[in-house]
């Protein structure tokens, strides 16, 4: 909620700024403003994004690891049932679009689907709760000004996170392309398709763009959807500060958008997974 | 929107998670799933087999019962036959026995009558002799006719 001491613009900005740890003015520390973050340059870390990302990934892994460790062929319990449901869903998706033999692809798809879903799910937690909590913790434990404690809880609204994953998929794609088709085969696909060897420059441009666009579209699609969703939640949250009528209307809007958002976050996780599978399939087969 | 080292951190975390999932999560779950699939398939096959065997056993039981019926009927008819045979046989035997008894009765009677006749004859001859001797006592001396009497007696 927008406090009395900050304006609407500041509120939005505050919500969309990451808690950044980096090197500035001769010492390591948290950034206090957007300008500080700019100054820190590349060698800085969004602590909040990475923290939530790793925590949610860890949650996913622990949940599935617990189920996997106790997995039996007997009648499954609740957790195992749930985990098997997801695993079978992912397995079906992988079998549907991936024809080659690679033990990495299915676990990769499972990790992406669950992890992205969990990170997106953070969007459904009311936008102010965790940042306010973080502000309070920062103020009491670290002696910081709560307005300077930035805290974004949805890792997928941070392009670093989405690009981190999309580029990782991209590396895997190139690695398996070269592994399966050879360096020559991989370069040949870029250089001699679709117009044959006399259309080499056109081929390079076309295939090069199509290659580069894969990780970019993968990352930006997820980021864009989540960032837009998050922004709308923030805008709705601002209505709570504008009287009872607007606040009530805002509550309805938030409920509606949250229900709609459940669909979006699942869909985005599914799209990320499916595209990853398709890209891996492309890396394994001539096309 | 700052691209910074978070990207690298996320990539590292990504590869680690994928690796861990590939190593510790996916294989046991898939093993459990395929194992259960196999168990279910086996169970269904066993049920099918059991059903089939049940049908066979029923068929076999029916056959056994039918055979037993046939055998029982045959045994009964044989028993009837045997019973009538036995009756006939014993009838014949009884007839023979009766014949034999009658026969032996006949011979016994004959024997008895013979001996009675013999006895009678002896008595008659004695009586005759007595009468004759009484009649002739006065006129004839016994000693004179002893010879004749003995010869007479021997003629019987």
HADDOCK unambig.tbl for C-alpha pairs under 7 A between the chains (distance, minus, plus):
assign (segid A and resid 41 and name CA) (segid B and resid 4 and name CA) 6.87 0.50 0.50
assign (segid A and resid 42 and name CA) (segid B and resid 3 and name CA) 6.59 0.50 0.50
assign (segid A and resid 42 and name CA) (segid B and resid 4 and name CA) 4.10 0.50 0.50
assign (segid A and resid 42 and name CA) (segid B and resid 5 and name CA) 5.86 0.50 0.50
assign (segid A and resid 43 and name CA) (segid B and resid 4 and name CA) 5.95 0.50 0.50
assign (segid A and resid 43 and name CA) (segid B and resid 5 and name CA) 5.36 0.50 0.50
assign (segid A and resid 44 and name CA) (segid B and resid 4 and name CA) 5.82 0.50 0.50
assign (segid A and resid 44 and name CA) (segid B and resid 5 and name CA) 5.60 0.50 0.50
assign (segid A and resid 45 and name CA) (segid B and resid 4 and name CA) 6.51 0.50 0.50
assign (segid A and resid 45 and name CA) (segid B and resid 5 and name CA) 5.46 0.50 0.50
assign (segid A and resid 45 and name CA) (segid B and resid 6 and name CA) 4.88 0.50 0.50
assign (segid A and resid 46 and name CA) (segid B and resid 6 and name CA) 5.74 0.50 0.50
assign (segid A and resid 50 and name CA) (segid B and resid 6 and name CA) 6.68 0.50 0.50
assign (segid A and resid 50 and name CA) (segid B and resid 10 and name CA) 6.67 0.50 0.50
assign (segid A and resid 54 and name CA) (segid B and resid 13 and name CA) 6.78 0.50 0.50
assign (segid A and resid 61 and name CA) (segid B and resid 21 and name CA) 6.94 0.50 0.50
assign (segid A and resid 64 and name CA) (segid B and resid 25 and name CA) 6.25 0.50 0.50
assign (segid A and resid 65 and name CA) (segid B and resid 24 and name CA) 6.63 0.50 0.50
assign (segid A and resid 65 and name CA) (segid B and resid 25 and name CA) 5.33 0.50 0.50
assign (segid A and resid 68 and name CA) (segid B and resid 25 and name CA) 5.35 0.50 0.50
assign (segid A and resid 68 and name CA) (segid B and resid 28 and name CA) 5.58 0.50 0.50
assign (segid A and resid 68 and name CA) (segid B and resid 29 and name CA) 5.29 0.50 0.50
assign (segid A and resid 71 and name CA) (segid B and resid 28 and name CA) 6.73 0.50 0.50
assign (segid A and resid 71 and name CA) (segid B and resid 29 and name CA) 6.14 0.50 0.50
assign (segid A and resid 71 and name CA) (segid B and resid 32 and name CA) 6.03 0.50 0.50
assign (segid A and resid 72 and name CA) (segid B and resid 32 and name CA) 5.34 0.50 0.50
assign (segid A and resid 73 and name CA) (segid B and resid 32 and name CA) 4.77 0.50 0.50
assign (segid A and resid 73 and name CA) (segid B and resid 33 and name CA) 6.51 0.50 0.50
assign (segid A and resid 73 and name CA) (segid B and resid 35 and name CA) 5.64 0.50 0.50
assign (segid A and resid 73 and name CA) (segid B and resid 36 and name CA) 4.56 0.50 0.50
assign (segid A and resid 74 and name CA) (segid B and resid 36 and name CA) 6.85 0.50 0.50
assign (segid A and resid 104 and name CA) (segid B and resid 22 and name CA) 6.39 0.50 0.50
assign (segid A and resid 107 and name CA) (segid B and resid 18 and name CA) 6.38 0.50 0.50
assign (segid A and resid 107 and name CA) (segid B and resid 21 and name CA) 5.85 0.50 0.50
assign (segid A and resid 107 and name CA) (segid B and resid 22 and name CA) 5.08 0.50 0.50
assign (segid A and resid 107 and name CA) (segid B and resid 26 and name CA) 6.09 0.50 0.50
assign (segid A and resid 108 and name CA) (segid B and resid 18 and name CA) 5.45 0.50 0.50
assign (segid A and resid 111 and name CA) (segid B and resid 18 and name CA) 6.02 0.50 0.50
assign (segid A and resid 159 and name CA) (segid B and resid 1 and name CA) 6.98 0.50 0.50
assign (segid A and resid 160 and name CA) (segid B and resid 3 and name CA) 5.76 0.50 0.50
assign (segid A and resid 160 and name CA) (segid B and resid 4 and name CA) 6.95 0.50 0.50
assign (segid A and resid 160 and name CA) (segid B and resid 6 and name CA) 5.75 0.50 0.50
assign (segid A and resid 160 and name CA) (segid B and resid 7 and name CA) 4.52 0.50 0.50
assign (segid A and resid 161 and name CA) (segid B and resid 7 and name CA) 5.91 0.50 0.50
assign (segid A and resid 161 and name CA) (segid B and resid 10 and name CA) 5.78 0.50 0.50
assign (segid A and resid 163 and name CA) (segid B and resid 7 and name CA) 6.63 0.50 0.50
assign (segid A and resid 164 and name CA) (segid B and resid 7 and name CA) 4.61 0.50 0.50
assign (segid A and resid 164 and name CA) (segid B and resid 8 and name CA) 6.46 0.50 0.50
assign (segid A and resid 164 and name CA) (segid B and resid 10 and name CA) 5.26 0.50 0.50
assign (segid A and resid 164 and name CA) (segid B and resid 11 and name CA) 4.79 0.50 0.50
assign (segid A and resid 165 and name CA) (segid B and resid 10 and name CA) 6.86 0.50 0.50
assign (segid A and resid 165 and name CA) (segid B and resid 11 and name CA) 5.86 0.50 0.50
assign (segid A and resid 165 and name CA) (segid B and resid 14 and name CA) 6.50 0.50 0.50
assign (segid A and resid 168 and name CA) (segid B and resid 11 and name CA) 5.89 0.50 0.50
